[in-house]
Amino acid sequence: MTQNKLIQVGQVAGGFGVRGEVRVTAYTADPMALLAYRDLLRADGSTGLTLTSGRPDKNGVVGRAKEIATKEEADALRGLKLFIPRDRLPEPEEDEFYLTDLVGVQAREPDGTVLGTVKSVQNFGADDMLEIAPAAGGPTWYLPFSKDAVPELHLADGWLLVVRPTEVGEREPD
């Protein structure tokens, strides 16, 4: 399942200069990895950009793409999200994982009760948050992705242990 997912690795930031180069914001640890991936896809799996050359930039890469000949064409693609299949990413080291691998795993309480499933991993500026879709239905809720809230990961078995924070207004006894 995780091997066929598309993973966002960048986004077109617009044209660069007047010769048809494109600026791509990279969401990879090494921005130049975008050149190694070369064929970057749209969210639907169709071709987005085919990078043919490039150089590092402060937020990613400035380069040439097969699909772009002018600055106007590059500017027209501003905001285009770029993806690769999950199986093109290098395998993580032992005891490491990609955040995308958390999507779809069960969130269980210490007694084994299934609270729901991880729907997404979000970052609103502070730290990563797990969006949990409740098993019983209803609105999703967020859980900080911290050692206190998620003390154990059992990704190979498809679940993680969740310790929910106390509700607002509830207090632990003094």
C-alpha positions, 0 to 999 in steps of 0.5 A: 500500500505505501509503495504506490502512494505519491509523495509531494517533493516540491512545488513550482514557485514560478519562473526565474530570469528571462530564459525559461528557467523554473524555480522549484521549492523542494520538500526534500532533505537535499533539494538537488534530489529533485534532479535525481528524481527527474520525472516529477508528477502531478497529484493525479499521476500525470507528468508535471515537470521533467527536470533536465538540469538545475542548480541549488537555490535558497529554497530548492532548485532553479532549473530547466524542464522539458515542458517549459521554454519561457518565463511565462510558461514557468509562471503559469505553473506557479503553485503546481505540486510535484510528486514522486511514487513512494517507492522511489524514495530511499529506504529509511534506516533502521528505526527511521520512517517517513511521516507518510508511512504513518497515514493509514495506521491504527491509533490504539489506546494502551488497553488496545482500544482502536481510537481511529486511523491516522488520516494525515500528518500536518504541520501548522508551524510548531510541530507535527500533528497526527490527524485522527479519523475516529473509528466510530465516525465523526469529525477528525481530531489532532494529536501532537506527534510527540513521545508523550502522546505517541510513545510506541510505533508498530508500523510493521504491524499497522498501529501506534500507541496513543496517549490522549491528552486530558480534556480541557477543564479536566485536571490530574489530581494534585 
